[in-house]
């Protein structure tokens, strides 16, 4: 495609900073760069019509980790590392709320619940036994008891009669969040080009050459914020992880409110617009779900529907309205990768399925590598 003089002059010339990925991390990175360098010419490239990956496809959980997830992390990370992980998630949520405003993103804090099926007895008992250890560890962050026991007030079936509850977990409207982030970036003079796929990058002495499916240009500095798709451009320890989701049609007199976790966080559901949004199940087939291809599988979708019928909505009639998938970035470590890769290239990737919580903070920290 031949670009016009005007297109080249206005969009593709004298670029100071280019960000690849217009998701939570990418747009927060661009906004922070604009704050640090108000006169900078900043360009954001997005390969999809909308922010691809997980930013417009996530479940909208404003969470920091269920008790069983935190205990699992303590088995492979030090207490200091786990404390830092949770602290970053809480700080990231505060940055998100401060950047856009709670009402803009429809933030609601109904609390978070962890459910345990009868076959999860060993995990449930471990949570009860070590609950106070985790509460003590996290007390400096929340200044209160984080996890308590609560009775099965929502009448879920085939689960233990008690939940693990935290009042500090909330939920957001993902669409409103991303719409507001895009508008904020554009109102600050940040250019966003959609349907623009980066095919190759090559570093020069004082710049980076970026080749896209439509044009090639140079930028002084390049920031890569593509999370689950990072290995398409970089040699970094990040694996894609597909998350499948479905949502019901509106359900009359829906009494369920909150964010809910099941099976160490591999399943998760919440209320939204009198519907139940339900996702997860990649632990049924890790290898197939380690992909950058969007799509749904019969096995996982069937399992989600089965759990809706037998556990979550056993006494309600429901119909499925939409199904979709998102691509997360995971690795052997939960800690995000925020680093300078070379003289002019930086990356902020591997959000570990916690993009809503930490994405805003990671974006800011990525831009601050220039300070």
N, C-alpha and C positions, 0 to 999 in steps of 0.2 A: 504494500500500500504506500503510495506517495503522499507524504504530508504536505500541506500548504505552507507557505512562508509564515502565515499567521499562527498556525498550529506549532510549528517549530519554534518560533519566537516566544510564544506565550507559555507553552507547556513543556518544551523539551530543551530549553537553553538555560545556561547559567544556573544549574541546579546545585544548591549548596548541600542539601541533605535529602536522600531518598530512603523511604521506608518501604520494604516489601511486606505486604500483608496489612489489610485495613480492618483487622479485628480489634479486640480489646487492647492487646499489647501494642499493636502498630499505631493506632490512633492516639493512645496515651503517650507513646514515645514522641509522635509528631507534635502533640500539644506541649509537651515538656520542652522539646527543642525550640518551639516558637517562643516559649517563655524565657528560655535562656538566651536565645538569639532572635530578637523581635524582627530584625530586618532580613532574616534568612529566607531564601526561596526553598520551600519544602514541598516535595512531591511524594505522594503515597500511591503505590501500585497494588492493584487487587486483581487476581486472575478470574474471580467470579463476578457475576452480575451483582451479588451481595457478598459481604464478607464470608469467604469460604471457610471450611474447617469446622470450628465449633462455636464461634462467637454469636452467630444467629441461629444456631441449632441446639444449644444446650438447654438444660431443664430449668435454668433460672434459680438454682439453689445458692443462697448466700450463706454458705456453710464453711466450717473449718475442720471437719472430720468427725465421724461418729466415734463413740468410745472404742468399739472393736477395731476400727481402722487405726486409731491412735495406738492401741495396744499392739497391733500388728506391726506398726512402724517402730515401736520400741524394741521389737525383736530383731530388727535389722539396722536401727540407727541408735545413736547415743541419746540420753535424755536431753542433752543440750541441743542436739540437732532437731529432735521432735519439738521441743519448746520453740525453737527458732522457726520451724515450719508453721506451727499454729499461730505464732505471733505475726508472721508475714501475712497469713491469710486474714487475720483480724485487721491488721493495718491496711491491707489491700482493699478490704470492704469499706473501711473508713474513707480511703482515698476516692473510691468509686462514688460513695454517697456525697462527699464534699464536692467532687468535680461536677456532678450532674444534678444533685438534689434528690432527696428521698422520694418526693412526690413525683418527680419526672420519671423515675424508674419503677414507680409503684412498689416501693419497698414496704414489705409487711413482715412483722416479726411475730409469727404465731408459734414459734418454737420448733425444735427438731426432735424427732422420735426415732429410736432404733428398735425394730421388731425382731423377735427371734422365734423361728419355727420350732416345733417339738424336737426335730432332729438336730437343732442347733444347741442342745443343752450344754455341751462342754464349753462352747463359746460364751453362752449366757452366764454360766457359773464363773468362768474366768473374768468376765466383765464385772460381776458382782464382787468377786474377791479382790480385784485390783482397782476398783472404781476410786477409792480414796487416794490411792497413790497418784493417779492421773489428776484428780481434783487438786491435790497439793502442788503437783508440778505446774498446773496451769493457773493457779490462784493469782500469781503476780500479773497475769494478763487480764483476767476478768474481775478480779477483786471480789469474788464470790464463788460459791460451790457451782461447778459447771454441770456435772451430771448427777441426776437423782433418779429414783424409781417412781413410776407412775402406773396406775392401773389401766387396763384395757378399756378406756372410755369410748372408743370409736367402734367397739364391737367387731373388730377384725376376727376372723376365724382361723383355726389351725395354727395359732401362735401362743406363746407363753402369756400368762395372764398379766404380766407386768412389762412395761416398756422401760428403756433407758431414755430419759428426757433431758433436754437442755433448753432453757429459755432464750439462749443467745443466738439461736439460728433463725434465719429469715428467708424470704424469697423475693424475687424481682420479676418484672416483665422484661424478658430478654429483648424482644423487639423494640420496646420503648427505649431501653438502654442504648442499643446500637444506633437507632435513629437519632437519638440525642447526641451521641458521640460524633456521628458523621456531621450533623448540623453545626456542632461546636467547632469541629476542625475547619469546616468550610468557612464559617463566620470569622475565623481567625486567619483567613488567607491561605490555608493549607489546601493544595490541589490534590484531588483524588481521581485517579483514572481506573475505571473498572474494565473487566474483560481484557485485562492486559497481563499476559502470562510472561514471566521472566524465564528465558531459555538458557541464558549463560551470563556469568559475570567474570570480568578479568581486571585485575588490579594493575594500574599504571604507577609511575613514580609519584604523581601528585593527585591522582584521581582514580575512580573506578569506572570502567566501561560496562554498561548494562545493555544486554541484547534482549529485546522482547519480541513477541510474535508480530508486533506492528512497527517497531522502530528501534533504533539504537541511539544511546546518548551517554554522556559522561556526567558524573556526580562527584562532588568533593568527598563525601562520606556516605557509606551505605549501611543501613540497619535492617537486619533480617528478622522478621517477627512472624514466621510461618508455622511455628509450633509443630504439629503432627506431620507437616510436609517438609520439615527442615532438611531432611537428608536428600531431597531433590536438588538442593543447592550446596549443602555443606556436609563435611565429614564430621558429624557429631553423634554422640550416643543417645539418639532419640528414635523411638519406634512409634509408628502410627497405631492408634487403637480406635477402632470404630465403635461408636455407641449408638444402639438402635433405640428408638423412642416411638411411642404411640400416644394418642390422646383421644378420650371419649367425646361423644357429643354431649351437650349440656344434660345434666342429671337433675331432675326435680328434687328439691329439698336435700341437696347434698350437705351432709353434716360434717364432712371431713375437712379440717383446716390445719395446715402445717406442712412441714417437709419430713419425709419418712424414709428411713434406710432399712435395708434388709440384706442378709447374707454378706456381712462385712462391707456393705456399701456397693456391692455388685448390682443390686437392684435399688431403685429409688423412685418415689412417687410423691405427688403434691396436688393440691387443689389449684385451679386457675379458671376463672370465668365459669364457675359451676361445673367444671369438668375435672376428670382425673388425668393428669399427665403421668405416664409411667415409662421408665426406661431401664436399660441395663441388660444383663444376661451374657455379656461377652465372655464370662468365665465358663460358659457352656462349650465354647469353641474358640479358645484364644488364638489359635493359628489362623483360622479364617478371618477373624476380626482384626488381625494385624495387617491392615490394608489402608491404602489411601483412596480406595474406590467407595463412593457412596452407594448405599443400597440396603435392603433388608433381606434377612433369611427366614425361611419358614420355621426352622427350629426355634429360633429366638422369639419370633413374633408369636408363635403358638404358646411358648412358655409364659410370655408376658400376659397373654389373654387368659391362660389357665390360672395364673396367680390372681388376676383380677376377679375371676369367677369364684375361686375357692377361698381366697384370703381377704382381699381388699373390699370387694363389693358383692359379698355372697348373697345379700338380700335385695339387691337393686338390679333392675334391668338397665342394660347399657348397650350402646353401639359404638364401634370405633369410627372416628371421623377422619383422622389423618395418621400417617406413619412416615417417619423420616429417619435419617441417621446423620451423625456428625463425626468428625475425625479429631481425636485428641492426640497429644504428644506425651508419651510416657518413657520411662527408662528404669534401670536398676536402682537408681537413686531418685528420691522424691524432690531433691533440691533443684530448682530451675537453673538453667544455664544462661547466665548473663555475663558476657565477656567480649573483650576486644580480640578479634581473630587475627588481624593483621594491621598494617598501618592505617587503613581507611575502611575496614569492614568490621561490623559489630553484630552480635546476635543476642536475642532474648527468646529462648525456646524451652521446651519440656515443662509444661505447666501441670502435668500429672493429673488431668481431669479436674483441676481446681481453678480454671480460668476466670470464672466470675469473681472468685475471692481474691486471687493474686494478680490478675491480669493488669489492673490499673497501676499497681505498685511496680510490677516488672517493667511495664512500659516507661515509667518515670526513671527507674534505675538504669534502664538501657540508655536513655538519652543522657543521663548524668555521667555516663562513662566519658563524656567529652569534657567534663569540668576539670 
